[in-house]
Amino acid sequence: MAISRSLGGRLQSQQIGAFQHQSLIRAHLDENNYTLHHNLLEVRPQFSPSRN
């Protein structure tokens, strides 16, 4: 009984760890997307053919 309880606790903490990891990755990807978009907005006017 004690063994199964500790095993269940370990599995639960692993699930929580995986969830935290996913949210960290998601936040990192959002940050990268924002940076990419910002850089594209800064770079685009130089290459825009419509500006004479």
N, CA and C atoms as a LAMMPS dump frame, in Angstrom:
ITEM: TIMESTEP
0
ITEM: NUMBER OF ATOMS
156
ITEM: BOX BOUNDS ff ff ff
-5.0000000000000000e+02 5.0000000000000000e+02
-5.0000000000000000e+02 5.0000000000000000e+02
-5.0000000000000000e+02 5.0000000000000000e+02
ITEM: ATOMS id mol type element x y z
1 1 1 N 0.833 -1.207 0
2 1 2 C 0 0 0
3 1 3 C 0.871 1.261 0
4 2 1 N 1.915 1.228 0.825
5 2 2 C 2.807 2.381 0.888
6 2 3 C 3.579 2.533 -0.434
7 3 1 N 3.901 1.38 -1.056
8 3 2 C 4.659 1.415 -2.311
9 3 3 C 3.815 2.064 -3.411
10 4 1 N 2.555 1.648 -3.515
11 4 2 C 1.704 2.185 -4.576
12 4 3 C 1.449 3.675 -4.357
13 5 1 N 1.398 4.09 -3.092
14 5 2 C 1.146 5.506 -2.811
15 5 3 C 2.343 6.359 -3.257
16 6 1 N 3.538 5.869 -2.964
17 6 2 C 4.722 6.641 -3.36
18 6 3 C 4.874 6.639 -4.882
19 7 1 N 4.512 5.522 -5.509
20 7 2 C 4.586 5.44 -6.967
21 7 3 C 3.603 6.432 -7.586
22 8 1 N 2.388 6.479 -7.033
23 8 2 C 1.385 7.413 -7.541
24 8 3 C 1.831 8.849 -7.366
25 9 1 N 2.457 9.146 -6.221
26 9 2 C 2.944 10.495 -5.984
27 9 3 C 4.034 10.859 -6.975
28 10 1 N 4.893 9.884 -7.286
29 10 2 C 5.982 10.15 -8.229
30 10 3 C 5.411 10.414 -9.626
31 11 1 N 4.425 9.591 -10.027
32 11 2 C 3.822 9.796 -11.347
33 11 3 C 3.148 11.16 -11.42
34 12 1 N 2.479 11.551 -10.332
35 12 2 C 1.779 12.834 -10.328
36 12 3 C 2.775 13.976 -10.448
37 13 1 N 3.89 13.88 -9.732
38 13 2 C 4.879 14.962 -9.798
39 13 3 C 5.519 15.007 -11.185
40 14 1 N 5.671 13.847 -11.828
41 14 2 C 6.207 13.835 -13.197
42 14 3 C 5.233 14.511 -14.155
43 15 1 N 3.941 14.262 -13.969
44 15 2 C 2.941 14.903 -14.83
45 15 3 C 2.966 16.422 -14.643
46 16 1 N 3.069 16.846 -13.379
47 16 2 C 3.124 18.282 -13.099
48 16 3 C 4.376 18.882 -13.728
49 17 1 N 5.495 18.177 -13.623
50 17 2 C 6.739 18.65 -14.219
51 17 3 C 6.612 18.776 -15.728
52 18 1 N 5.962 17.793 -16.359
53 18 2 C 5.774 17.835 -17.81
54 18 3 C 4.877 19.012 -18.187
55 19 1 N 3.854 19.269 -17.371
56 19 2 C 2.944 20.376 -17.656
57 19 3 C 3.691 21.703 -17.56
58 20 1 N 4.51 21.866 -16.51
59 20 2 C 5.295 23.088 -16.359
60 20 3 C 6.249 23.251 -17.537
61 21 1 N 6.834 22.134 -17.977
62 21 2 C 7.777 22.168 -19.095
63 21 3 C 7.062 22.625 -20.369
64 22 1 N 5.856 22.095 -20.593
65 22 2 C 5.084 22.487 -21.783
66 22 3 C 4.773 23.975 -21.767
67 23 1 N 4.366 24.492 -20.602
68 23 2 C 4.018 25.912 -20.532
69 23 3 C 5.261 26.781 -20.714
70 24 1 N 6.412 26.292 -20.224
71 24 2 C 7.664 27.029 -20.43
72 24 3 C 7.998 27.084 -21.92
73 25 1 N 7.851 25.934 -22.603
74 25 2 C 8.132 25.88 -24.043
75 25 3 C 7.178 26.799 -24.794
76 26 1 N 5.915 26.781 -24.384
77 26 2 C 4.922 27.609 -25.069
78 26 3 C 5.26 29.092 -24.892
79 27 1 N 5.648 29.483 -23.683
80 27 2 C 6.007 30.875 -23.425
81 27 3 C 7.232 31.256 -24.243
82 28 1 N 8.186 30.334 -24.344
83 28 2 C 9.401 30.599 -25.101
84 28 3 C 9.08 30.764 -26.585
85 29 1 N 8.19 29.907 -27.097
86 29 2 C 7.806 30.01 -28.501
87 29 3 C 7.076 31.317 -28.766
88 30 1 N 6.202 31.711 -27.841
89 30 2 C 5.5 32.982 -28.011
90 30 3 C 6.489 34.135 -28.056
91 31 1 N 7.497 34.06 -27.185
92 31 2 C 8.512 35.111 -27.146
93 31 3 C 9.275 35.15 -28.47
94 32 1 N 9.621 33.976 -28.986
95 32 2 C 10.346 33.908 -30.256
96 32 3 C 9.489 34.439 -31.399
97 33 1 N 8.2 34.08 -31.41
98 33 2 C 7.306 34.563 -32.464
99 33 3 C 7.197 36.077 -32.423
100 34 1 N 7.105 36.621 -31.223
101 34 2 C 6.999 38.077 -31.087
102 34 3 C 8.271 38.745 -31.601
103 35 1 N 9.422 38.173 -31.227
104 35 2 C 10.7 38.749 -31.659
105 35 3 C 10.836 38.669 -33.171
106 36 1 N 10.468 37.519 -33.746
107 36 2 C 10.539 37.355 -35.2
108 36 3 C 9.636 38.378 -35.893
109 37 1 N 8.413 38.516 -35.4
110 37 2 C 7.458 39.439 -36.009
111 37 3 C 7.974 40.866 -35.908
112 38 1 N 8.518 41.204 -34.744
113 38 2 C 9.047 42.551 -34.531
114 38 3 C 10.209 42.828 -35.487
115 39 1 N 11.089 41.842 -35.615
116 39 2 C 12.236 42.009 -36.52
117 39 3 C 11.77 42.157 -37.961
118 40 1 N 10.771 41.369 -38.345
119 40 2 C 10.259 41.471 -39.715
120 40 3 C 9.662 42.848 -39.966
121 41 1 N 8.961 43.377 -38.97
122 41 2 C 8.366 44.696 -39.139
123 41 3 C 9.44 45.769 -39.27
124 42 1 N 10.544 45.576 -38.549
125 42 2 C 11.622 46.557 -38.629
126 42 3 C 12.346 46.46 -39.969
127 43 1 N 12.478 45.242 -40.491
128 43 2 C 13.289 45.03 -41.695
129 43 3 C 12.494 45.334 -42.968
130 44 1 N 11.206 45.084 -42.943
131 44 2 C 10.394 45.132 -44.159
132 44 3 C 10.482 46.452 -44.926
133 45 1 N 10.419 47.624 -44.291
134 45 2 C 10.42 48.868 -45.066
135 45 3 C 11.638 49.026 -45.963
136 46 1 N 12.79 48.504 -45.558
137 46 2 C 13.999 48.631 -46.369
138 46 3 C 13.853 47.893 -47.698
139 47 1 N 13.124 46.769 -47.678
140 47 2 C 13.01 45.944 -48.883
141 47 3 C 11.696 46.174 -49.617
142 48 1 N 10.882 47.068 -49.122
143 48 2 C 9.59 47.296 -49.743
144 48 3 C 9.76 48.039 -51.07
145 49 1 N 9.283 47.48 -52.171
146 49 2 C 9.472 48.111 -53.485
147 49 3 C 8.573 49.322 -53.682
148 50 1 N 7.525 49.456 -52.859
149 50 2 C 6.587 50.546 -53.07
150 50 3 C 7.131 51.875 -52.568
151 51 1 N 8.153 51.847 -51.708
152 51 2 C 8.749 53.1 -51.22
153 51 3 C 9.789 53.613 -52.218
154 52 1 N 9.558 54.791 -52.729
155 52 2 C 10.5 55.364 -53.715
156 52 3 C 11.341 56.478 -53.084
